[in-house]
Amino acid sequence: MNKKQGVIIVTLLALIICAGILATRLNSNLDYVAENDIKNGKTTISFNDSTKKNSKNNYFEESQMIRDNSNAKALQDLKGLIDDEHTSKQQRAALSKKYSDLALADTKQHQIESVLKSKGYENVLCYIQDNKVTIVLKSSKKLSERETKQIQDIVIDVTKIKDVDIQLKE
């Protein structure tokens, strides 16, 4: 009976270790696959069959997904550094500020995109870097002064940043 109990205990320990390793691998960051593709100029989305007509819409979808994935990865990395016990209080405070700034910028990007879509712009991308906002719109015609002013006002209302670059994609 003691020999059987020993075998059972060893087997259970091996199963627990395997379950722990499996859980760690499943819960770890899987962005490395997409990250390698992005570095090589490919995206995992672009492998599906699509017509030329849909490729213009896919640009906005892919760009938004890439932006959101990179923001999520940056937030995750910052959170890991903040939670690290070897990080000093000064570094932790600076990292916390970066984390909150990035999270706030991400929220504002989505807010600007939503407002512009509600104003009738079909595809919109917004990038906030430091003190500059870049808006990418799908438009086959040049924007009027009134439309440009309207977009700038929306960006200023949401972000308080006055440096707005509007780019048009067909």
C-alpha positions, 0 to 999 in steps of 0.5 A: 500500500505504501508503494502505491501511495508513493506512486500516486503522490509522484504522479499527482505532483507531475500532473500539478507541475504539468498543469502549472507549466501549461497554465503559464504558457497559455496565460503568457503574452501571445503577441510575439507571433503578431509582433514578428509578423508586424516587424516583417511587414505582414499582419495576421489579418492580411492572409484572408482572401479579400478583394481590392475593394475590401483592402481599403477598408482593411487598412483601417481595420488592420491599422486600428488592430495593430495600434490597439495591440501595441498599446495593450502590449505597452500597457502590459509591459508597464504594468509588469515593471510597476508591479516588479518588486525591484523597481524603485519608488521613483521609477515606479512613480514615473512608470505609473505616470506613463501608464496612466498617460498611455491609458488616457491617450488610448481612451481619447483616441477611441473617443475621437474616432467615435465622435468623427464616425458619428459625424459621418466619416466612414473610416477614421484612425486617431493617433496621439503622440506626445503633443500631436494628434494625427487623424487619418480619414477615408475620403476621396475628396479634399476636406473643406475649411469647415470640415477641417475646422470641425475635426480640429475642434473635436480633437481640441475638445477631447485632448486639449492638443492644438497640433492636429495633422489630418491625413486623407486615404482613398 
